[in-house]
Amino acid sequence: MVIDMVLKVYNTMSRKKEVFKPQQSKYVKFYSCGQTVYDDLHIGNARMYSNWDVVTRYLRWRGYNVFHVQNFTDVGHLTDDADQGEDKIEKRARLRRLEPMELVDEKIKQYWRDMDELNMLRPNISPRATGHLIEMQDMVKSLLDKGYAYEVKGNVYFNTSKFKDYGKLARLKLKDLKAGARVEVDPDKKHPRDFALWLKAPDNHLMKWSSPWSKGYPGWHVECSVMALKYLGPTLDIHAGGIDHVPVHHVNEIAQSESYTGKLFANYWLHGAHLTLKGEKMSKSKGNFITARDAIDKWGAVPVRLALVSGHYRSQIDFNKGMMETAQNSLERVKNMISSVNSQKSFGRKSLKADINSHEKEFIRAMNDDFNTPKALAQVFQLVKKVNKLLGKASKKWIHAARDKVIELLGVLGVKVEVEEQGDVSEIVDLLVSVRDKARKKKVFKISDFIRKELKKQGIIIEDTSKGTKWHY
C-alpha cells in the first residue's frame, strides 16, 4: 500500500515533532540504553524496552534497515549517579556472596528469558561495558589531550565548563548551577557538574583495571558513548532511553561524545515516560517494583506485552490490575475472532478490501505520528469488530485477509497472537450422534434433544433421515 505520509518523531533536543530523515536513506543507526544487570528485569524497564522494540519493528515494517545497539552495563553504575556510592553490581554480589561476574551472567540469562517471552526482538549487538575498557581508556586519553578533562588523585573528570553547549538536551545553564544545588559537592571537581570518566578504585573494590591514571574503573556515562560510537559511528540517527536519563546521563554522553568526535552525537533523542506502581516510579534501588517474571507468571506474556504498548511511549501509565484485565479481555476478543474465522464453513460474497485498506492506512497514520500505539491499536480493534460483524456475509478470501491483517498489525507492535486449533472433531461428533441415536431408540428424548441443542451451539447441525442420522456444519 502506497501512503503519502511521513514519519514524525518527538525530538527531546528540539522539544517538538520533526520529520524523521536518517542519514543514509533507509538505513537507521539506533542506540538505546540497556540494563544494569544486578537484578531481575522489572516491568517498568520492560515497558521502556518494548517502546524501542516497537520503534524497531515499525521502521523495519516500513522498509527501513535498522541496526539496533543496546548495551549491558556490567560495571561503573554507582548507587548515586553523581559519581558517589558503591557499584550496584558489587553491592548486590556481596550480599549474595557471589563474584560480580557470576551475578552479571545470571542476570543476563534471566533478562533474555524474559525478553524472549515478551516477544522483544534482540538487538543486532548487545555489548557489555567490560568488553570495551581499552576503547574507554582511549577516549579518556583523547579528552585529556584536547583539554576537555583533568586528572586529580587518580580520578579523571570531564570539565563541563570547556563544552560550550553543556546541558543543552535538558536546557540546563551551567552558570546558573551553584555548588551543591543539584549535585553533591566533590572538592576535587572544578565544577559540581563535572563528571567522572575514570575513577580510582578503593582497595576493597573487586572490579578494577590498570590505567595510566590509577587502578580503577570507568564512569557510567563513558560506557554508553564508547559502545555507541564503536558500533554506529560518530553520529547516531536515534538515541533512546528513559526520561530520567535526560538531565544527567544523556547530557553527559553528549558532552563527552561531541568533544571527542567534534560531530553531532545524535540527530533524534527519544525518551520514554515511566511505568508507575501506585503512582510512584518503579525503582529497583528502592524496592518499589514488580518483576517482569512475576507479571508474566500471573497474567501471561502476551497480555503483558499488549498492556505495555497500550499507552503512548511518552505518557506515564500506572501498572495495575485493571490495566491487565483490559489487556486480557482485548486479547481474548482477537483470539475469539480468529477462532471464529478459522472454523467458519459458510461464506457470503461481500468484500472487505476497503475496510482492510482503511484501517491499515489509519494504523500507519497513527504510527507516523510519533509512534502513537494507542491510536494504532484502536484501528486494529475496529477491524476485529468489523470482521465479527461480517462473519458469514463476507467472502472466504476477504474474511481471511482481514484476519491476517489483524495478526500482521498486532505483530508490528510485538503482540503475537496464537490460537490453538481444535483439530478434527469428527470422531467426537460421531460418538455424540451415536449416543443420541441410542437415547432416541429408548425414547429418552431429554438427552437426545440436549445433544442436538449443544451441537447446534457449536455450529453443527443434526438431520434425522430415513437412512439414519447425518450431521454437518
Buried (B, 14 or more C-beta within 10 A) or exposed (E): EEEEEEBBBBBBBEEEEBEBEBEEEEEBBBBBBBBBBBBBBBBBBBBBBBBBBBBBBBBBBBEBEBBBBBBBBBBBBBEEBBBEBBBBBBBBBBEEEBEBBEBBBBBBEBBBBBBEBBBBBEBBBBBBBBEBBEBBBEBBBBBBEEEBBBBBEBBBBBBBBBBEEBBBBBEBEBEEBEEEEBBEEBEEBBBBBBBBBBBBBEEEBBBBBEBEBBEBBBBBBBBBBBBBBBBBEBBBBBBBBBBBBBBBBBBBBBBBBBBBBEEEBBBBBBBBBBBBBEEEBBBBEEEBBBBBBEBBEEBBBBBBBBBBBBBBBBEBBBBBEEBBEBBBEBBEEBBEBBBBBEEBEEBBEEBBEEBBEBBBBBBBBBBBBBBBBEBBBBBBBBBBEBBEEBBEEBBBEBBBBBBEBBBEBBBBBBBBBEBEEEEEEEEEBEEBBEEBBEBBEEEEEEBBEEBBEEBEEEEBEBEEEEEEBEBEE
